[in-house]
Structures are given as structure tokens and as C-alpha cells.
């Protein structure tokens, strides 16, 4: 049978659902952290930077959610979400610490 013609297992389906919800949430959390810190560093008031980042974060979450189901490898999805969330959170935290 061809690779694309196989029926996904229950574990693969649960993993994709978990990646689409939890992985996307973590990725967007890091995005909001970094986006808000960069907005404040650029001179925006905190509330405006946070609101702008939240508005864009909805689109980022939607793209991540959809990509979790369309990607060929669920392992790649988890790795990108975990690495992206960690990197953006750390850089956002470091940026906010540098402003104090």
C-alpha cells in the first residue's frame, strides 16, 4: 500500500489533536510574549503592544492549528511547536528583562 493511503492509527490522531491544541497554544504563548516585549521595546505602550499582538496571535494560532493536521510528520509539528515556543518565550523574557 502507498504511504498516503494508510489509515492513521488512534495514537497518530490523538497526537495531531494534541499538537493542534496544546502545541499551537504553547507556540502562540511564546509569540505573544515576544511580540509584546518587542512592541514595548519599540516604544509602544504596554496595552497597545499586547492588544496588537493578541490580534495577530489569533491568525498565528489558526495557521498552527491547520498545519498540525496537514503536515506530513507529526513529530516535526511537535518539534517546531516546542522549539518555537521555547525560543520565543526565552527571547521575549530576555527582551523584557533588558528594558528594566
N, CA, C and O atoms as a GROMACS GRO file, in nm:
protein
  400
    1UNK      N    1   0.083  -0.118   0.000
    1UNK     CA    2   0.000   0.000   0.000
    1UNK      C    3   0.088   0.125   0.000
    1UNK      O    4   0.199   0.124   0.053
    2UNK      N    5   0.038   0.228  -0.058
    2UNK     CA    6   0.112   0.354  -0.062
    2UNK      C    7   0.109   0.421   0.076
    2UNK      O    8   0.020   0.398   0.157
    3UNK      N    9   0.211   0.505   0.099
    3UNK     CA   10   0.224   0.576   0.228
    3UNK      C   11   0.100   0.659   0.258
    3UNK      O   12   0.052   0.656   0.371
    4UNK      N   13   0.048   0.733   0.161
    4UNK     CA   14  -0.064   0.823   0.184
    4UNK      C   15  -0.197   0.751   0.192
    4UNK      O   16  -0.297   0.810   0.234
    5UNK      N   17  -0.199   0.624   0.154
    5UNK     CA   18  -0.326   0.551   0.153
    5UNK      C   19  -0.351   0.477   0.284
    5UNK      O   20  -0.460   0.422   0.303
    6UNK      N   21  -0.252   0.475   0.375
    6UNK     CA   22  -0.273   0.403   0.501
    6UNK      C   23  -0.369   0.478   0.592
    6UNK      O   24  -0.376   0.601   0.591
    7UNK      N   25  -0.443   0.402   0.669
    7UNK     CA   26  -0.532   0.461   0.767
    7UNK      C   27  -0.452   0.498   0.891
    7UNK      O   28  -0.376   0.416   0.942
    8UNK      N   29  -0.468   0.622   0.940
    8UNK     CA   30  -0.392   0.662   1.059
    8UNK      C   31  -0.438   0.586   1.183
    8UNK      O   32  -0.555   0.552   1.197
    9UNK      N   33  -0.343   0.560   1.272
    9UNK     CA   34  -0.376   0.491   1.396
    9UNK      C   35  -0.438   0.589   1.495
    9UNK      O   36  -0.435   0.711   1.475
   10UNK      N   37  -0.494   0.535   1.600
   10UNK     CA   38  -0.555   0.618   1.703
   10UNK      C   39  -0.451   0.708   1.768
   10UNK      O   40  -0.479   0.825   1.797
   11UNK      N   41  -0.331   0.655   1.791
   11UNK     CA   42  -0.224   0.734   1.851
   11UNK      C   43  -0.186   0.853   1.762
   11UNK      O   44  -0.161   0.962   1.812
   12UNK      N   45  -0.181   0.832   1.630
   12UNK     CA   46  -0.150   0.941   1.538
   12UNK      C   47  -0.258   1.049   1.541
   12UNK      O   48  -0.228   1.168   1.536
   13UNK      N   49  -0.380   1.008   1.548
   13UNK     CA   50  -0.491   1.104   1.551
   13UNK      C   51  -0.488   1.184   1.681
   13UNK      O   52  -0.503   1.306   1.679
   14UNK      N   53  -0.470   1.116   1.793
   14UNK     CA   54  -0.464   1.184   1.923
   14UNK      C   55  -0.344   1.277   1.928
   14UNK      O   56  -0.353   1.387   1.984
   15UNK      N   57  -0.232   1.235   1.872
   15UNK     CA   58  -0.112   1.319   1.871
   15UNK      C   59  -0.134   1.444   1.788
   15UNK      O   60  -0.089   1.552   1.826
   16UNK      N   61  -0.200   1.432   1.676
   16UNK     CA   62  -0.228   1.551   1.594
   16UNK      C   63  -0.326   1.645   1.663
   16UNK      O   64  -0.311   1.767   1.656
   17UNK      N   65  -0.425   1.590   1.730
   17UNK     CA   66  -0.519   1.674   1.804
   17UNK      C   67  -0.446   1.745   1.918
   17UNK      O   68  -0.468   1.864   1.940
   18UNK      N   69  -0.361   1.672   1.988
   18UNK     CA   70  -0.283   1.734   2.095
   18UNK      C   71  -0.190   1.842   2.042
   18UNK      O   72  -0.177   1.948   2.102
   19UNK      N   73  -0.126   1.814   1.930
   19UNK     CA   74  -0.037   1.915   1.870
   19UNK      C   75  -0.116   2.037   1.825
   19UNK      O   76  -0.071   2.150   1.842
   20UNK      N   77  -0.232   2.014   1.768
   20UNK     CA   78  -0.310   2.128   1.717
   20UNK      C   79  -0.361   2.216   1.830
   20UNK      O   80  -0.370   2.338   1.813
   21UNK      N   81  -0.394   2.158   1.943
   21UNK     CA   82  -0.446   2.238   2.054
   21UNK      C   83  -0.335   2.283   2.149
   21UNK      O   84  -0.316   2.402   2.170
   22UNK      N   85  -0.263   2.188   2.207
   22UNK     CA   86  -0.162   2.222   2.307
   22UNK      C   87  -0.037   2.283   2.245
   22UNK      O   88   0.016   2.382   2.295
   23UNK      N   89   0.009   2.223   2.135
   23UNK     CA   90   0.128   2.276   2.069
   23UNK      C   91   0.106   2.416   2.013
   23UNK      O   92   0.192   2.503   2.027
   24UNK      N   93  -0.008   2.436   1.950
   24UNK     CA   94  -0.039   2.569   1.898
   24UNK      C   95  -0.052   2.670   2.009
   24UNK      O   96  -0.008   2.784   1.995
   25UNK      N   97  -0.112   2.630   2.120
   25UNK     CA   98  -0.128   2.720   2.233
   25UNK      C   99   0.009   2.763   2.288
   25UNK      O  100   0.032   2.881   2.314
   26UNK      N  101   0.097   2.666   2.306
   26UNK     CA  102   0.231   2.698   2.354
   26UNK      C  103   0.308   2.788   2.258
   26UNK      O  104   0.376   2.880   2.300
   27UNK      N  105   0.296   2.760   2.129
   27UNK     CA  106   0.363   2.841   2.028
   27UNK      C  107   0.311   2.984   2.030
   27UNK      O  108   0.389   3.079   2.023
   28UNK      N  109   0.181   2.999   2.040
   28UNK     CA  110   0.121   3.132   2.043
   28UNK      C  111   0.154   3.204   2.174
   28UNK      O  112   0.169   3.326   2.175
   29UNK      N  113   0.165   3.131   2.283
   29UNK     CA  114   0.206   3.192   2.411
   29UNK      C  115   0.344   3.256   2.394
   29UNK      O  116   0.364   3.370   2.436
   30UNK      N  117   0.437   3.184   2.334
   30UNK     CA  118   0.570   3.240   2.309
   30UNK      C  119   0.565   3.358   2.213
   30UNK      O  120   0.637   3.455   2.231
   31UNK      N  121   0.480   3.349   2.112
   31UNK     CA  122   0.464   3.458   2.016
   31UNK      C  123   0.414   3.584   2.084
   31UNK      O  124   0.464   3.694   2.058
   32UNK      N  125   0.316   3.570   2.172
   32UNK     CA  126   0.261   3.685   2.243
   32UNK      C  127   0.366   3.745   2.337
   32UNK      O  128   0.379   3.867   2.348
   33UNK      N  129   0.440   3.658   2.405
   33UNK     CA  130   0.545   3.707   2.495
   33UNK      C  131   0.648   3.788   2.418
   33UNK      O  132   0.682   3.899   2.458
   34UNK      N  133   0.696   3.734   2.309
   34UNK     CA  134   0.797   3.803   2.230
   34UNK      C  135   0.740   3.927   2.162
   34UNK      O  136   0.804   4.033   2.163
   35UNK      N  137   0.623   3.916   2.105
   35UNK     CA  138   0.562   4.030   2.036
   35UNK      C  139   0.534   4.148   2.127
   35UNK      O  140   0.557   4.263   2.090
   36UNK      N  141   0.484   4.119   2.246
   36UNK     CA  142   0.457   4.226   2.342
   36UNK      C  143   0.586   4.292   2.389
   36UNK      O  144   0.594   4.414   2.399
   37UNK      N  145   0.687   4.210   2.417
   37UNK     CA  146   0.815   4.266   2.462
   37UNK      C  147   0.880   4.351   2.352
   37UNK      O  148   0.934   4.458   2.381
   38UNK      N  149   0.874   4.305   2.229
   38UNK     CA  150   0.932   4.384   2.119
   38UNK      C  151   0.852   4.512   2.093
   38UNK      O  152   0.909   4.615   2.060
   39UNK      N  153   0.720   4.504   2.108
   39UNK     CA  154   0.639   4.624   2.092
   39UNK      C  155   0.670   4.729   2.196
   39UNK      O  156   0.681   4.847   2.164
   40UNK      N  157   0.684   4.687   2.320
   40UNK     CA  158   0.719   4.780   2.427
   40UNK      C  159   0.861   4.834   2.406
   40UNK      O  160   0.887   4.952   2.429
   41UNK      N  161   0.952   4.748   2.361
   41UNK     CA  162   1.089   4.792   2.335
   41UNK      C  163   1.094   4.893   2.220
   41UNK      O  164   1.183   4.977   2.214
   42UNK      N  165   0.997   4.884   2.129
   42UNK     CA  166   0.992   4.977   2.016
   42UNK      C  167   0.926   5.109   2.053
   42UNK      O  168   0.922   5.201   1.971
   43UNK      N  169   0.874   5.119   2.176
   43UNK     CA  170   0.818   5.246   2.220
   43UNK      C  171   0.667   5.249   2.232
   43UNK      O  172   0.610   5.353   2.265
   44UNK      N  173   0.599   5.138   2.207
   44UNK     CA  174   0.454   5.134   2.220
   44UNK      C  175   0.416   5.121   2.367
   44UNK      O  176   0.490   5.060   2.445
   45UNK      N  177   0.303   5.176   2.406
   45UNK     CA  178   0.254   5.149   2.542
   45UNK      C  179   0.223   4.999   2.557
   45UNK      O  180   0.187   4.933   2.459
   46UNK      N  181   0.237   4.947   2.678
   46UNK     CA  182   0.220   4.803   2.701
   46UNK      C  183   0.084   4.753   2.652
   46UNK      O  184   0.077   4.651   2.584
   47UNK      N  185  -0.023   4.822   2.686
   47UNK     CA  186  -0.157   4.778   2.648
   47UNK      C  187  -0.177   4.770   2.499
   47UNK      O  188  -0.239   4.677   2.449
   48UNK      N  189  -0.124   4.868   2.426
   48UNK     CA  190  -0.137   4.866   2.280
   48UNK      C  191  -0.053   4.756   2.218
   48UNK      O  192  -0.097   4.689   2.125
   49UNK      N  193   0.068   4.736   2.271
   49UNK     CA  194   0.154   4.629   2.219
   49UNK      C  195   0.089   4.492   2.243
   49UNK      O  196   0.093   4.405   2.156
   50UNK      N  197   0.031   4.475   2.360
   50UNK     CA  198  -0.034   4.348   2.391
   50UNK      C  199  -0.158   4.326   2.306
   50UNK      O  200  -0.181   4.215   2.257
   51UNK      N  201  -0.238   4.429   2.286
   51UNK     CA  202  -0.358   4.416   2.205
   51UNK      C  203  -0.324   4.384   2.060
   51UNK      O  204  -0.386   4.298   1.999
   52UNK      N  205  -0.225   4.452   2.005
   52UNK     CA  206  -0.183   4.424   1.868
   52UNK      C  207  -0.132   4.281   1.855
   52UNK      O  208  -0.164   4.212   1.759
   53UNK      N  209  -0.054   4.237   1.951
   53UNK     CA  210  -0.001   4.101   1.947
   53UNK      C  211  -0.113   3.998   1.960
   53UNK      O  212  -0.110   3.895   1.893
   54UNK      N  213  -0.211   4.025   2.045
   54UNK     CA  214  -0.325   3.933   2.058
   54UNK      C  215  -0.404   3.923   1.928
   54UNK      O  216  -0.450   3.815   1.892
   55UNK      N  217  -0.420   4.034   1.858
   55UNK     CA  218  -0.493   4.030   1.732
   55UNK      C  219  -0.422   3.945   1.627
   55UNK      O  220  -0.484   3.868   1.555
   56UNK      N  221  -0.291   3.960   1.621
   56UNK     CA  222  -0.213   3.881   1.525
   56UNK      C  223  -0.203   3.736   1.572
   56UNK      O  224  -0.197   3.644   1.490
   57UNK      N  225  -0.202   3.716   1.703
   57UNK     CA  226  -0.189   3.581   1.759
   57UNK      C  227  -0.305   3.491   1.719
   57UNK      O  228  -0.287   3.370   1.703
   58UNK      N  229  -0.422   3.547   1.701
   58UNK     CA  230  -0.535   3.466   1.656
   58UNK      C  231  -0.506   3.403   1.521
   58UNK      O  232  -0.535   3.286   1.499
   59UNK      N  233  -0.448   3.481   1.429
   59UNK     CA  234  -0.414   3.429   1.297
   59UNK      C  235  -0.300   3.328   1.305
   59UNK      O  236  -0.300   3.229   1.231
   60UNK      N  237  -0.204   3.352   1.393
   60UNK     CA  238  -0.094   3.257   1.412
   60UNK      C  239  -0.148   3.125   1.466
   60UNK      O  240  -0.107   3.018   1.421
   61UNK      N  241  -0.238   3.132   1.563
   61UNK     CA  242  -0.297   3.010   1.618
   61UNK      C  243  -0.373   2.933   1.511
   61UNK      O  244  -0.363   2.811   1.503
   62UNK      N  245  -0.449   3.003   1.430
   62UNK     CA  246  -0.525   2.938   1.324
   62UNK      C  247  -0.433   2.868   1.226
   62UNK      O  248  -0.460   2.755   1.185
   63UNK      N  249  -0.324   2.934   1.186
   63UNK     CA  250  -0.229   2.873   1.093
   63UNK      C  251  -0.162   2.751   1.155
   63UNK      O  252  -0.146   2.649   1.089
   64UNK      N  253  -0.123   2.762   1.282
   64UNK     CA  254  -0.060   2.649   1.350
   64UNK      C  255  -0.157   2.532   1.365
   64UNK      O  256  -0.120   2.416   1.345
   65UNK      N  257  -0.279   2.563   1.400
   65UNK     CA  258  -0.382   2.460   1.416
   65UNK      C  259  -0.402   2.382   1.287
   65UNK      O  260  -0.406   2.259   1.288
   66UNK      N  261  -0.415   2.454   1.176
   66UNK     CA  262  -0.435   2.388   1.047
   66UNK      C  263  -0.312   2.310   1.004
   66UNK      O  264  -0.323   2.199   0.952
   67UNK      N  265  -0.192   2.368   1.027
   67UNK     CA  266  -0.070   2.300   0.986
   67UNK      C  267  -0.049   2.169   1.062
   67UNK      O  268   0.008   2.075   1.007
   68UNK      N  269  -0.095   2.163   1.186
   68UNK     CA  270  -0.080   2.040   1.264
   68UNK      C  271  -0.152   1.923   1.198
   68UNK      O  272  -0.110   1.808   1.216
   69UNK      N  273  -0.256   1.948   1.123
   69UNK     CA  274  -0.329   1.841   1.057
   69UNK      C  275  -0.282   1.815   0.914
   69UNK      O  276  -0.304   1.706   0.862
   70UNK      N  277  -0.219   1.912   0.852
   70UNK     CA  278  -0.178   1.894   0.713
   70UNK      C  279  -0.032   1.855   0.696
   70UNK      O  280   0.008   1.812   0.588
   71UNK      N  281   0.047   1.867   0.800
   71UNK     CA  282   0.190   1.833   0.790
   71UNK      C  283   0.206   1.682   0.770
   71UNK      O  284   0.125   1.602   0.817
   72UNK      N  285   0.310   1.646   0.701
   72UNK     CA  286   0.336   1.504   0.674
   72UNK      C  287   0.379   1.430   0.801
   72UNK      O  288   0.340   1.315   0.822
   73UNK      N  289   0.459   1.495   0.886
   73UNK     CA  290   0.513   1.430   1.005
   73UNK      C  291   0.463   1.501   1.131
   73UNK      O  292   0.483   1.621   1.147
   74UNK      N  293   0.399   1.426   1.219
   74UNK     CA  294   0.351   1.484   1.344
   74UNK      C  295   0.469   1.511   1.437
   74UNK      O  296   0.461   1.600   1.522
   75UNK      N  297   0.577   1.436   1.423
   75UNK     CA  298   0.697   1.462   1.503
   75UNK      C  299   0.756   1.599   1.470
   75UNK      O  300   0.798   1.672   1.559
   76UNK      N  301   0.758   1.632   1.343
   76UNK     CA  302   0.806   1.764   1.301
   76UNK      C  303   0.718   1.875   1.358
   76UNK      O  304   0.769   1.978   1.400
   77UNK      N  305   0.589   1.853   1.359
   77UNK     CA  306   0.496   1.952   1.415
   77UNK      C  307   0.527   1.976   1.562
   77UNK      O  308   0.539   2.091   1.606
   78UNK      N  309   0.541   1.868   1.640
   78UNK     CA  310   0.572   1.882   1.782
   78UNK      C  311   0.706   1.951   1.804
   78UNK      O  312   0.718   2.035   1.893
   79UNK      N  313   0.806   1.916   1.723
   79UNK     CA  314   0.938   1.978   1.738
   79UNK      C  315   0.935   2.127   1.707
   79UNK      O  316   0.994   2.207   1.779
   80UNK      N  317   0.866   2.165   1.600
   80UNK     CA  318   0.857   2.307   1.564
   80UNK      C  319   0.782   2.385   1.671
   80UNK      O  320   0.824   2.493   1.710
   81UNK      N  321   0.671   2.330   1.718
   81UNK     CA  322   0.594   2.399   1.820
   81UNK      C  323   0.672   2.412   1.950
   81UNK      O  324   0.672   2.518   2.012
   82UNK      N  325   0.739   2.305   1.993
   82UNK     CA  326   0.814   2.309   2.119
   82UNK      C  327   0.934   2.402   2.108
   82UNK      O  328   0.957   2.485   2.197
   83UNK      N  329   1.010   2.390   2.001
   83UNK     CA  330   1.129   2.475   1.984
   83UNK      C  331   1.089   2.621   1.965
   83UNK      O  332   1.152   2.710   2.021
   84UNK      N  333   0.985   2.645   1.887
   84UNK     CA  334   0.940   2.782   1.865
   84UNK      C  335   0.887   2.846   1.992
   84UNK      O  336   0.917   2.961   2.022
   85UNK      N  337   0.808   2.770   2.067
   85UNK     CA  338   0.754   2.823   2.192
   85UNK      C  339   0.865   2.854   2.291
   85UNK      O  340   0.864   2.959   2.355
   86UNK      N  341   0.959   2.763   2.304
   86UNK     CA  342   1.070   2.784   2.399
   86UNK      C  343   1.156   2.903   2.356
   86UNK      O  344   1.189   2.988   2.438
   87UNK      N  345   1.192   2.908   2.230
   87UNK     CA  346   1.279   3.016   2.182
   87UNK      C  347   1.212   3.152   2.196
   87UNK      O  348   1.274   3.247   2.245
   88UNK      N  349   1.086   3.162   2.152
   88UNK     CA  350   1.019   3.292   2.160
   88UNK      C  351   0.995   3.335   2.304
   88UNK      O  352   1.005   3.453   2.337
   89UNK      N  353   0.963   3.239   2.392
   89UNK     CA  354   0.943   3.274   2.532
   89UNK      C  355   1.071   3.323   2.597
   89UNK      O  356   1.070   3.421   2.671
   90UNK      N  357   1.181   3.256   2.568
   90UNK     CA  358   1.309   3.297   2.626
   90UNK      C  359   1.351   3.433   2.572
   90UNK      O  360   1.392   3.519   2.650
   91UNK      N  361   1.341   3.453   2.441
   91UNK     CA  362   1.380   3.583   2.385
   91UNK      C  363   1.287   3.695   2.431
   91UNK      O  364   1.333   3.807   2.453
   92UNK      N  365   1.159   3.667   2.446
   92UNK     CA  366   1.066   3.766   2.499
   92UNK      C  367   1.099   3.802   2.643
   92UNK      O  368   1.095   3.919   2.681
   93UNK      N  369   1.131   3.700   2.723
   93UNK     CA  370   1.166   3.724   2.863
   93UNK      C  371   1.296   3.804   2.872
   93UNK      O  372   1.306   3.898   2.951
   94UNK      N  373   1.396   3.767   2.792
   94UNK     CA  374   1.523   3.841   2.792
   94UNK      C  375   1.504   3.985   2.746
   94UNK      O  376   1.567   4.076   2.800
   95UNK      N  377   1.419   4.006   2.648
   95UNK     CA  378   1.392   4.142   2.600
   95UNK      C  379   1.324   4.224   2.708
   95UNK      O  380   1.357   4.341   2.727
   96UNK      N  381   1.229   4.165   2.778
   96UNK     CA  382   1.160   4.239   2.885
   96UNK      C  383   1.255   4.266   3.002
   96UNK      O  384   1.244   4.371   3.065
   97UNK      N  385   1.345   4.177   3.031
   97UNK     CA  386   1.444   4.198   3.138
   97UNK      C  387   1.542   4.309   3.100
   97UNK      O  388   1.588   4.383   3.187
   98UNK      N  389   1.574   4.320   2.973
   98UNK     CA  390   1.670   4.422   2.927
   98UNK      C  391   1.611   4.562   2.938
   98UNK      O  392   1.686   4.659   2.944
   99UNK      N  393   1.479   4.574   2.939
   99UNK     CA  394   1.414   4.705   2.943
   99UNK      C  395   1.403   4.759   3.085
   99UNK      O  396   1.375   4.878   3.103
  100UNK      N  397   1.424   4.676   3.185
  100UNK     CA  398   1.407   4.718   3.324
  100UNK      C  399   1.524   4.801   3.369
  100UNK      O  400   1.528   4.846   3.483
   0.00000   0.00000   0.00000
